[in-house]
Amino acid sequence: MDVLNRYEKRVFSQNGEDGIIEEMFSRIGTTNRYCVEFGVGDGSECMIKNLVTQHGWSGLAMEGDLNSCKKMSADYAPLPQLMIKCESITRENIVSLFEDNGVPKEFDLLSIDIDGNDYWVWQALSTYTPRLVVIEYNAAFPPPQKMVIEYRPDFKWGGTTYFGASLSSLAILGNRLGYALVGTDSKGVNAFFLRHDLLRQSGFSELTPEQAYHPPRYGKYEGGHPHQSGPHLEI
């Protein structure tokens, strides 16, 4: 079985996601070479930087922190094909933001990394069909644990294990939205979901959360963040 992790390569991504994304699109091809990422920080270390700066993609980047947005706008000024918006993302506003900024219903890559309501925002985007979705998962809850934080539109991550959703919960949501889990990066940060109709063409197999899971390898506390409990759902 071919596994995503052999293709890991870091260009501008936090871990080896750049190489995985390049390999995936070399297999399934591209349509509009359009990408969307929210929770993009200042744009120096993110999923779409390699695509936009090295491969000529266009798209939309959204970030809630004003200073990060200003820095990104300055750094990407020579690349007007990327729209940069300072927005705090919620499940209530995400569809309107897509509509207002002209995001096509089908596009090549969606990256979700908002350290909190990731599950709820992806769920709200059910009318959009990106071909590949990269979304942060909470590796502190290994399969088969189901965990999704209780939705609060003003949620702010506190640097602990109380954020986002477990891989098992995201896999269930992904399947409901028409996506197959095909792997996670080896640091235990991001999960890769490919639209079901592209699976055969990709040459990758749909994996169970148990097969795809990598434990946290990014922090000081048992490989991850300090523990914190909070209201959550087992869905």
N, C-alpha and C positions, 0 to 999 in steps of 0.2 A: 504494500500500500504506500503510495506516494504521500509524503507529509510536508506540510507548508514550511516547517522550521528549517529544512535544508536550504531554503532560499533566502533566509534572513540576511539583510544587509542594511546597515544604517548609513543613510546619506544626511538627512535632516530630521528623521523621525526619532522618537525617544529611545526606541529599541531597534529591532531589525525589521520593522514593518515596511519600510521602503522597498526592500528586496522582495518581500512577499507580494506587495501590491504590483510591482513591475512584472513579476512572474505570472500573476493571475491575469493581468491584462494582455500579456503576450500570448496567452492561451485562448481567452474568450474574446479578444479584440476589444475595440472601443466603438462607441456610437457617436456621441457628441463631445467626448473628452471634457466633460463638465463635472466638477467636483464641488461638494459642499462640506464644510467642517465648521462645527460650533464648539466653543470651549477651546479656541485655537491659541490662547495666550497672546504673546507678542509676535507670533508667526515665525519665530526663529527655530522652533523644534516642534514640528507638527506633521500630520500625514500628507497635507496637500502641497507643502513647499517644494518637494522634489518634482511633483507633477507640473506645477505652475512654472517653476524657474528653469527646469531642465528639459521638460517635454512639451511645453507650450500649451498646457491645459488652461481653461478658463473656469470661473466659478464664483462661489460666495463663501466668505469667511465671516463668522460672527463671534464676538467676544464681549463679555459683560463688563470688563475692567477698562475704564476710560484711558488710563495711561498706556496699557498694553495696546489698545486700539490705535492710539496716536503713534506709538513707535512702529507698529506694523504698517500703518498708512504711509509713514515716511520711508520705511525700508522697501516697500513694494510699489512706490510711486512710479518706477519705470515699467510696471507691469499692470496697465490699466484693465486688462482682461479679468483681473480678480477684484470683485467688489468686496469692500471691507466695511462691516457695519458694527457699531457698538450697541449690542442688544443683550439684555438678560433673557435667557430662554426659559419659557414655561410650556406646559402642554396646552395651555390656553392660547398662546400667541404664535406657536411655531408654524402652523399652517398659514396664517395671515402673513407672517414674515416671508415664507416661501413664495406666496402669491405676489406680495408687494415687490419682491426682488426678482420676479420672473424666472424662478427655478422651474425647469421643465419637469413634467410628470415622471418621465423616465430619464435618468442620467446615469453616469458611470459609477461614481463613488460618493458615498455618504460616510462621514466620520463623526461620531458622537462621543464627546469627552467633556462632560460638564460636572463631573465629580459629585453626582447626586441623583438628579431626576432622569437619568439617561433612559431607563426603562420606560418611564411614563411618556417621555417626549417621542421615543421611537414608536410607541403604541399609537400616539396621536397622528403619526405620519402615514397612516394606513392607505391613503389615496395616492401616495408617491411610491414609485417602484425603482429605486436605484438598483443597479446590477450587483454591486458589492457594498456591503455595510461593514464598517469597522467600528466596534463599540467597546468601551471599557467595561470589564467585568470585575466583580469583587472576589478576588481569589482567596479571601479569608473564609469563604463559605464553599468548601469543595463539594463536588457532586457526591451524593444526590441531593444535597441541601438546597431547598428553595428559600430565597430571601429577596424581598424587594422592599426598600425603605418606604415608609408611609409618605404619601405625596404631600409636600408643602411647597407652594410656588416660590417662597422666599428662602428655601433651603440653602445653607452655606456649609460647605464641607469644613470640618474642623481638624483634618489631618489624621483621623482615626479610621478604624474599620467600619464605621457607620456611614456608608455611602452606597449608592447604586444598587446593583442586583447581582445575585449569584449567577454563575454560568448556566446552571440548570434552569433557572427562571427565564433567563434570556433565550435559551434554546427553545423553550416552550413558546415564548412570544414570537420568536423568529419563525418557527414552523407555522404558526397561525397566520403570519404575515406573508408566507410564501418563500421562506428562506431556509437554507441548509447550513448548519454549523460545519465548517470545514477545518477549523483549527484555532489555536491561540498562539500568541508569541511566547517564547521560552522564558521570559521574565514574569509571566502571569499577569499581564496588564490588559491586553486587547484581544477580543474575539473577532473572528472573521466569518461573516455570513454571506453566502453566495445565493443569488436567486435560483430557485429550484430548476427553472427551465434551462439554466446554463451549466448545470452540474456535470452532465455527461461530456460536454464540450471541454470543460476545464480539466478533466482527467483526475480530479480530486474526488474523494469519497465523502459522503455525509458521515459525520462522526457523532457518537453519543457524547454528552458532556464528560463522562468518565474518560473516554478516549482522547478528547481534545484538551482536557484540563492541564494547566501548568500551575504549580503552587507559587505563592508570592516570592519573588527574588529581587526585591527593590528597596527594602527598608531594614531597619535595625531590630525590629521586634518580630522574631520568628520569621524573618524574611520580608515582613510587611510593615503595616502601621500599628500603633498601639491600639489595643482593644477598646471598643466602646459599644454598648448595646443601646438600642433605641427602638421606637415603634416600627414594626415591619410586618409585611404580609408573607405568607408561605404560599406563593402562587407560581 
